[in-house]
């Protein structure tokens, strides 16, 4: 049986993998494809900066023994 901490760790790992995949796709789009025009490159850079700002501003709550939708 999974406990709450295992579920949280799995969700964090999945989020990290998705972020890494998105970063790789962004890098590939910026560097690997010569057909991308300047406007698309700038849009990709701005999107990356916005994502980093949103991620750095996120607050991490305390992990407790109670599931989020359960009564304490």
HELIX and SHEET records of a PDB file:
HELIX    1   1 UNK A    4  UNK A   27  1                                  24    
HELIX    2   2 UNK A   28  UNK A   32  3                                   5    
HELIX    3   3 UNK A   38  UNK A   56  1                                  19    
END                                                                             
